[in-house]
Amino acid sequence: MDDAPRGLRESLKRVAVTLKEAQIPFALGGSYACWARGGPEPVHDVDFMLRETDVPRAVDVLCDAGLRPVDPPEDWLTKVYDGDVLVDLIHHPVGRAVTDEMLARSRDMSVDSVRMPVLDATDWFEMTLLALDERYCDLGRVIPMIRAMREQVDWTQVRRATAESPFAEAALLVATRLQLIPAPAGLSPAGPPGPPFTGPPFAGPPSAGPSPVGLPSSGRGSAGEAVTTPPADSGAVTGAPESVSAPAFGSDSALVSDSGLAAAGQLDVTEPAEYLAGELRERLAEDPRVAELGLEVAVASDAVTVRGEVALETRRTAVDIVLAEIVPDRPIRNQVTVSQQESPPTVESVS
């Protein structure tokens, strides 16, 4: 565990406990609110949301607790330092005031063993998407957060609140096309249809002989194999040609039937175990039921083992379901843990 996140978490807990003891309403915000709900952990600073009228008293009690105040040029927040750790006390995020109603929508959660209110996931995404602009529009940072928190968010409300921002619209479109979030009413997850294709029909590579049906699939086969994808309404099953024998998974199990046709969704397994593990990792990351990038997959002759951490029990269960579809003949050892386990509403003192 890196020292930076550990130090940030200690400061986060110290500030939260101090504000709770002083009975100052607040909610954990910023990237740590996302982390508390299953997202990636930040490495820079800690953010708390407070009403503007409560900020002066919050600064006073935090200074009494040993933190150092800073008077920043921005007029929408103030800052305090806990040693080298920066803590932002935000009262007007993206130009909107923190209100009693916003704080009431926050949820008490256990954050690194301390109970504290965490900003509502819908409010959090409204602020995060509205903060995107010409100078900062890093969708590579936003998409993993959407992936982690998607079930906790009212996306209709987020779209309504961010409708004026083209940058928010772009982020939501990408998330919709990736099937991370539901499409708005009247729009397919695949997006609007493009212009019709007017070029010549696909004829395959020069040496392929008769034109194959459909386009080459993304599955990898052995050198020289032609793997095709049938039309959606043909009723055919995607797989290797009949001349290819059923490949073994690990050392003693086949994923392809005697006729040489793979079941829908199953891998055309012709690679060593380490490559198969990579394929399975990609499937778990791309399948919207799981959609987790950080899972570890190990392939052995007797089982497929999956380790890692997910935010919700439904995603842990989905790991078994997805792998059973892809490698039905192989036992699955699901050693994935769920990060968000609610604990009794107790508060540990921070020394």
N, C-alpha and C positions, 0 to 999 in steps of 0.2 A: 504494500500500500504506500502510495506516494506521501511524502511529508506535507506537501502543499494542501491536498484535500483534507488530510487529517487536521491540520491547523485551521483550515477554514471551518470545518465542522465543529471544532472546539469553540471557536469564536461565535459561530451560529448559535450553539446551545447556550453559551454564556449570555449573549444578548437576549435571546428568547426568554430565558429564565428571569433575567433582570426585569424585562418589560412585564412579564406575567406577575412577578411579585409586586411591582408598582401598580398593577391593574390598569395598564395602558393598553387599549385595544390595538391589535396589529394583526398582520398576516404575513407569513413567509412568502416572499415573491421571488422574481427573477429565476435564474437557472436552477437554484436549489429547490424551488417549488416544483419544477419539472422533475428534478432528481427524486424528490420525495414521492412522486407519483409514478416512478419507474423509468425516467429518462436518464440520459448520460450525466455524469457528475461534472460540475464546473471546476475550474482551477484558478479563477481570478478573484472574485469577491462574493459578498453575501448581500442580499437585498431584503429589506423589510418594507411593507406597505403600512403607512400610518396616515391618519387624518392630519391635515396641516396644523390644526389647533393643538394637537398632541405632541408635535415635534419638539418644541422647546423643552417641555417637561421630560420627554424621552432622552434628550441630550443631557439634561441635568442628572438624571438617575444613572445613565450610562457613564458619565464622567465620575460620579461618586463611586462607581464600580471599578474605576481604574482605566476606562477608555479615554482616548484623546480626541477632542472635537476638531473638525476642519471646516472652514467656511468656504465652500466652493463657489465658483462664478455662476453656476447654474441656479435657476430660481425654482426648480421643480423637485429638489431633493437637498438633503444635507448629508454630511459624511462624518463618521467617527472611525478611529483606528483602534483595534485591539492588538497591541504590539505592531506587527507588520501587516496585519490582516485588515483590509478595507471593508467597512460595513456601510452600505447606502441606506439611508432612511428616506424613502420616496413617498411624497404626498401628492404629486401630480404626474403620474406616468402618462406618456404620449398625449399630454395636454388635457387629460381628464382627471378630476379630483377623486382621491380616495374618499369614499363615503361610508356611512354606517351600513347602507345596504350592501355595498361590496364586501365589507368585512363580515357581515352576517352570512354571506354566501360561502365564506371560507369553511373548510372542514378541519376539525381536529384530527391530527394524524401523529403517529409516532415517527419522529425524525431522528435517527441515530439514538434511540432510546429515550428521547424527551418528547412529551406530548406538546404540540403547539398547533395553532391554526395555520393552515396552508391555503393560499389563494385558490379560489375556484378555478377548475381547469378551463372552463369556457372563458371566464374573465382573463385568465392567463394568456390564452391564444389570441384573444382580441388584441391585447396589448402587444404581444410579440409580433403579430403580423402587421399591425399598424406602425410598428417601429421600423419596418423595412422601408428603405428609400434608395435613391440613386447612389448614395455613397456606401450603403451596406445592404446587400440583398443576397446573403449567403444561404441558398436553399439546401446546400449540403449540411448545414447545421440544423435547419428547421425541420427537414424531412424526418430524421431520426426521432425528433421530439414528437412529431405527429404520429409516427409509428408507435411510440411508447404510450401515448396518452389518448389515442383515438377513441377508445370506448368510453372515456370519461367526459367527452365534450359534446355540447349541443352545436353541431356544425351548421344547422340552419341559422341559429343566432349569430354564430361567428361570421357567416357570409353576410348576414344583414348588417352587422356592426362594422364590417370592413369593406362594404360595397364600393366606397369611393376610392379605395387604394388599388391601383393596378398591380402593385407588388404583392399585396395580399392575394389578389385574384390569381396571379401567376402561381404562387405557392399552393393555393387550394386546387388549382387545375392540375398541377403535377401530382399532388397527393391523390386526387380523384382518378387520374389516368393510371396511377400505380395501384388503384383499388385499395388504398389505405383508408379512405373515408367514403361515405355514400355520395353519389352524384346528386346534384340538386334536381328538383322535380323537372321532368321533361328533357333531361340530358342523360345520354348513355354514359357509363363509366369510360367507354372508349373515346368519348368526345364526339364532336360533330363530324359527319362524313366528309372526306376530302373530295377533290375533283375526280371524275372518272379517269381511269387509265386508258390512254389512246395509243400506246405504243404496240409493237409486235408482240405476239404471245411468247411466253417463255419456252425455249426449245431445249434447254438443258445444255451441258457441256458438249463440245464437238464430238467427243469419243463415247458419248453415252448411248448412241444408237437411237432407238425410238424415244420420243419425248416422254419423260416421266409424268405421272399425274401429280399436279401441284408443284410446290416449291420445295427445295431441300429443307429438311428439318434441322433444328439446332442441336440434335443429339449427335454424339461423336461415335463413330464406328471405327473398325480397323481400316487400314489404308486401302483405298480403291473401292470401298463399298459405296453403293448408291442407296441412300436412305431418303424416302420421299414422304411427303405429307399429303394424304388424300383430301379431296374436298370435304367440307363439313357435313354435307348431306349425302355422301356416298355410302355411308355405313361401313366403310373399310376401317381397319385398325392399323395405326401407325406401327412400323417396326422394321426389322432388318429383312432383306430378301430371303427366300426359302433356301438359297444355297449356303447361307450362313448357319452353322450349327449353334445350338443354344449355349451361350457363354456361361461360365460358372461364376457365381458370386462368392468371393472368398475362395474356398477350396472344394465345396461339396454341394452347392445349391445353385439352381438355375432360375433365372427370372424370365426366361423366354420359353414359350411352349414348344412342343415337339415339332410343330409346323414352322417354327422359326419366327412367329409373329409375337411381338411383345404386347402385353396387356396395356390398355390405355393408361398413360401416366407413368408406367414403369420405366426404369433405366435400361438402355441397351448396354449391358455390362460387359465390357471387353478390356477393362483397364485394371491396373493394380489397386490394392485396397486404399492407398493414400489418395488416388485420384477419385475413387468412388466416394470417399469421405468428403472430398471437396464438392463433388456433385450434390451430395445429400445436404451439405451445408447451404449450398446455393438454393436448393429447393425449399428448405426451411425458411430462408430469408425472403424468398420471392413469394411463397404461398401466403395469401392475405390472412389465413387462419392463424398462422404463427408469426410471420413477419419479424423475426428476431435475427439480428446480424451477428450477435456475439456467442452463439451456441457452438460447442465443440462436438465433433462427430468422430468416433473411432470405429473402424470396421475391422472385425475379426471373423474367423471362420465359423464361430458359434453364435455371434450376435452383433448387432449394431448398438453402440453405447452413445448416448447423448448426455452432455453435461453443460451446465451454464445456469443462468438466472433469467427469469421472465417476470413481468410485472403482475400477471394475473393467472389464476388457476386455469381459466379457460384456454389460455395459450399453452400451458403445460400439457393439458389433455390433448390439444390439437397436435402436439408433436407426435404422439402415438398414432393419431388418426392419419396424418400425412405420410408418415413413414410406412404405415401398414399398406397404404395405397401404392407406394413406390416400390417397396421391397417386401411383398406379402409373405414370402417364404423364410424370412429371417426374423428371429426373435429380437425384440426391441428392449433395451435396458434404458429406461427413462430416468436419469438421475438429475433432471432439471429441478431447480428449486424456485419457489415463488418469493419475490422480494418483498411484496407488500403484505405482510402478516400483521393484522391488527393486534395490539397488545393491550392489557388492561390500562385504564386511564390513570396512570401514575406518572409522577415526574421525578426524575433522578436529579439530585443536587449536583451541580458542577463545581468542583473544587477549584 
